Amino acid sequence: MKKALTVSCCLLGLAIACIPAYASPTRKKITLSCDVSAGADVITGSATVTLCDSASPLCSGATVACAPVACDSSGATAPISVTVPCDSTTFKVDAFYATIGASDYSVDPNTGALTLIGTGGSDLPPTALGGKGYSLSVNTVASGGSANDLVLFSIK
């Protein structure tokens, strides 16, 4: 009986030691949406995100790379909007860094052929995640694309 009690206490202690000591989430949701609000253009977007365990100094500790995410306003090569989870199983997520890209295409009304008219994007430096997450919109205006075509990125 004494042995069974000792083994039970050891197993309980081991179970408690394996439970994370923090209450903040380790799971983040990444959303990427491709939006053409006017016209018949097509915009595609991509994002690569890395989650980090510390906000200060940013991303100096443990990290986890999330699966790449893509969107396509035509729905031909990727969903128009997609939300995917990214999990850290070993640490509380306090920050992230990301690369977001956008490619804007005009569509030939006769053939349906796509012609690249602009590219854009953003390399986000390590960024602390607040309680409401983070969002950013990217367009291709600087390189000749349409101001009506956007790639919308958010992480919560």
N, C-alpha and C positions, 0 to 999 in steps of 0.2 A: 504494500500500500504506500509505504514511504517512497519507494522508487517511482511509482506511478505519479505521485504528487510532484516529485522533483522533475521528472520528465515533462509533465504538463506545464510546470512553471517555466522551464527552459524554452519550450515551444512557444508559450505565450510571450516571453521576453523577446524571442527571435522575431515573432510576428510584429510586435510593436516596433522593433528596431527597423523593420523594412517599410513601415508606413512613412511617407514623406511628412516633414515637419511644417510644411507651408500650406496655406490655404489657397493661394493664387493659382490660376489655371496653368496647366502645362500644354493645353490644346488651343491652338489658334486657327481661325478660319480665314483663308485668303480668297478674295473675290476679285475676278478680272472680268470686265465687261467691255465689249466693243460696240460703240454707238455711232450711228450715222443719223443725225437728226434731220437732215435735208439732202435731197439729191439721191443719186444712184451709186455713189462711190462705195467702195469696200475698204474697211480698215481691219487690220489684224493686229493683235497684241500678244506680248509674251512677258512673263515675269519669272525671275528666279529669286527666291527668298531664303535667307538664312536666319534662323532664330538664335538668340543669344541669352545667356543666363544673367548678365549683369548690365545695369544701366550706367554704372560709373566705376572705372572707365568703360566706355561702351565696347561691348563684344570682346572683352579681353580674356574671358573665361571659356566655358564650354559652349559649343555651338551645335546646331543640327541643321543640315541642308534640307529644304523642303523639295518635293517633286516640282519640276517646271510646270507652269500653268500657261495656257494659250486660249485666245478667243478669236473669233472671226465674225464680223458683222453679217456676212452672207450665210454663215453656218456651214460652209462647204468643207473647211479643213479643221474646224474646231467649233465648240458651242459658242453662241452669241454671248452668253454670260455663264460663268462657271464659278462655283465655290467649292474649295477643297480644304480638308483639314490638314494641319501639320502638327505633329505631336512631338513633344520632348518628354521622354519617359524618365529622364534622370534629373531634370532641373526645372525650376520655375522660370518662365519666359518673361524677361524684363525689357528686351530690346530686339531689334532686327536690322538687317540691311538687305537691300534688294537692287536688282537691275530690271527696269521696265522698258520695253521697246514697243514701237508702233510703226506700222507701214501702211501708207494710204495709197489706194489704187483708184484710178478712174476706170469706168466700165464702158467699152465701146458698145453703143446701142444696137449696132448691126450684127456684130460677131460675138459679143459677150466677152471679148478678150480684155484682160486686165493690164493696165499700164501703170507702173509705179510713178506716183506724182510727189511723194514726200515720205520722209522717215523722221522719227523723233524718239525721244526716250529720256530716261533719267536714271542715273546711278545714285541711289539713295545711300548716303553714308550711314554708319551706325546711328540708329534713332531709337530713343526711349519710347516705349509704348505706354501711353496714358490709359486711364480707365475707359475711354471711349474708342481706343484704337487709333488708327491712322488711315487717311485716304489721300489720294492724289489723282489728278487727271492729266493725261499726256496727249498733246496733239502734234501735228506735223507742219504747222504753219511756217515755222522758221526755214524749212527746206522746200517750201512750195506746195504743201498739202492744204487741205481744206480746214477752216476753223470749225466747221460743223461736225467733223469726224474726231471722236475722242476714244481713248482707251482709259477706262476708269479702274483704279486699283484701290483695294482696301484690305486691311488686316485688323481683325478683332479677336 
